[in-house]
Amino acid sequence: MDEVLSGVAETIKNFAVIYLVDITEVPDFNTMYELYDPSTVMFFFRNKHIRKGRGLVIAPKDYSTKYRY
């Protein structure tokens, strides 16, 4: 997975950032985000963790955007 992510890093640099974290050196990060696998992809939007594959999630309205709800 590291080779794939490093290969697309230049392409997605305008809208995404890729970080590599050694989970053995940051145990607090493991408990905070419930990391158990050695290879995990995480998504963040506006500094908030987005959990994919957890079923339907009803999110509160985001009033910080220009769109009216």
Backbone torsions as a table, in degrees:
resi	resn	phi	psi	omega
1	MET	NA	-32.0	-179.8
2	ASP	-61.2	-38.9	-179.5
3	GLU	-67.5	-39.1	179.4
4	VAL	-66.0	-46.2	-179.2
5	LEU	-66.3	-39.2	178.1
6	SER	-69.5	-27.3	178.0
7	GLY	-71.0	-32.0	-178.5
8	VAL	-98.7	-1.4	-176.6
9	ALA	-59.3	-40.3	-179.5
10	GLU	-69.0	-35.7	-178.7
11	THR	-69.2	-37.6	-174.4
12	ILE	-101.4	12.9	-173.8
13	LYS	-63.0	-21.6	-179.2
14	ASN	-80.7	-18.2	-177.7
15	PHE	-135.2	4.7	177.9
16	ALA	-154.1	155.2	176.9
17	VAL	-127.8	138.9	179.5
18	ILE	-110.7	126.7	177.2
19	TYR	-119.2	144.3	174.6
20	LEU	-111.6	123.6	-177.2
21	VAL	-121.1	128.7	174.6
22	ASP	-84.7	109.6	-173.0
23	ILE	-72.0	-13.3	176.7
24	THR	-77.7	-22.4	-179.3
25	GLU	-92.7	-13.7	-176.7
26	VAL	-128.6	75.9	-177.1
27	PRO	-67.1	-27.9	177.8
28	ASP	-65.5	-35.6	177.6
29	PHE	-63.4	-37.3	-179.7
30	ASN	-63.7	-45.2	-178.6
31	THR	-73.4	-34.3	-179.0
32	MET	-65.2	-42.7	-176.4
33	TYR	-108.2	12.2	176.3
34	GLU	52.6	54.6	179.9
35	LEU	-90.9	122.5	178.7
36	TYR	-122.8	-24.9	-179.3
37	ASP	-89.4	148.6	177.6
38	PRO	-70.1	-19.5	-179.6
39	SER	-126.3	111.2	-177.6
40	THR	-137.3	135.5	174.8
41	VAL	-104.5	128.7	-179.4
42	MET	-121.6	146.7	178.8
43	PHE	-118.8	138.1	177.1
44	PHE	-127.0	142.9	174.5
45	PHE	-135.0	121.2	-176.5
46	ARG	52.7	47.8	177.8
47	ASN	62.1	22.1	176.0
48	LYS	-120.4	137.9	-179.1
49	HIS	-71.9	130.7	177.5
50	ILE	-104.9	123.1	178.1
51	ARG	-96.4	120.5	178.0
52	LYS	-99.5	148.0	176.3
53	GLY	77.1	20.1	179.6
54	ARG	-102.7	15.8	-178.2
55	GLY	88.2	-168.1	-179.0
56	LEU	-74.0	127.5	178.7
57	VAL	-118.7	123.5	177.6
58	ILE	-90.8	109.0	-177.2
59	ALA	-93.9	148.0	174.7
60	PRO	-67.8	160.5	179.7
61	LYS	-64.5	142.2	179.0
62	ASP	-101.8	99.2	-176.6
63	TYR	-83.4	1.3	-178.6
64	SER	-84.9	-5.1	180.0
65	THR	-92.6	170.3	-179.1
66	LYS	-82.4	-8.0	-176.7
67	TYR	-84.1	144.9	177.5
68	ARG	-92.3	137.6	178.7
69	TYR	-107.6	NA	NA
